[in-house]
Amino acid sequence: EHHAVVAADARAGAQLLERAEARGLALVRGDLDAAYEYLSVGSKAVISKDNFKQRMSMVPFRAYRIDEAGCEGETCKVKSKLTYDHRTMKGVTTPMTELWVIEDGKVFYVFPAS
């Protein structure tokens, strides 16, 4: 029983790495349509694509790096570093903790509520 859970978490974790990396690259490329597709159903209900694009386009993202990622049950976490240009400083790197959820066997990003 326990092994099945660990295996499921490992599979989800591998997919999480792939999807988190792809979302990060989409942000760096400025492909906000692609980035929006990684949002969970709940997040899409809260923030429209236009609103998302408006908010995300205000920040020029430069680089994205994953430090740690893993899943437990239906929820996953990614510890990442996002580098962006601030209006007063170029190349600011900030650590993030991303929350991802499993919906229909795929992991989706939960947009921060703030």
C-alpha positions, 0 to 999 in steps of 0.5 A, spaced: 500 500 500 505 504 502 509 503 496 503 504 491 503 511 494 510 513 494 510 510 486 504 515 485 508 521 488 514 519 484 510 519 478 507 526 479 513 529 482 517 527 475 511 530 471 511 536 476 518 538 474 517 537 467 511 542 467 514 547 472 520 547 468 515 548 462 511 554 465 518 557 467 520 557 460 514 560 458 514 566 463 521 567 461 520 567 453 514 572 455 509 566 452 503 568 457 498 564 453 502 558 454 503 560 461 496 561 463 494 554 461 498 551 467 493 554 471 489 550 475 481 550 474 480 554 481 485 559 479 482 560 472 476 561 475 479 567 479 483 570 474 482 571 467 487 570 461 487 577 460 488 579 467 493 574 468 497 577 462 496 584 464 499 582 471 505 578 468 507 582 463 509 588 468 515 584 470 520 582 465 522 575 467 529 573 465 531 566 468 527 560 472 530 555 476 528 549 480 531 548 486 526 542 489 520 539 487 515 534 490 508 531 491 504 528 497 498 526 495 494 531 491 498 537 492 505 538 490 510 544 491 516 547 487 521 551 490 524 555 485 528 562 483 525 567 479 530 572 476 526 578 473 528 586 472 525 590 477 524 598 475 530 600 479 535 594 479 536 589 473 537 581 475 533 581 481 533 573 484 527 571 488 526 565 491 519 562 490 514 556 493 509 554 488 503 550 490 501 545 484 495 541 485 493 534 481 487 535 477 485 529 472 492 526 473 496 532 471 499 537 475 497 544 475 499 551 478 495 554 483 496 562 482 497 566 489 491 569 492 495 575 494 
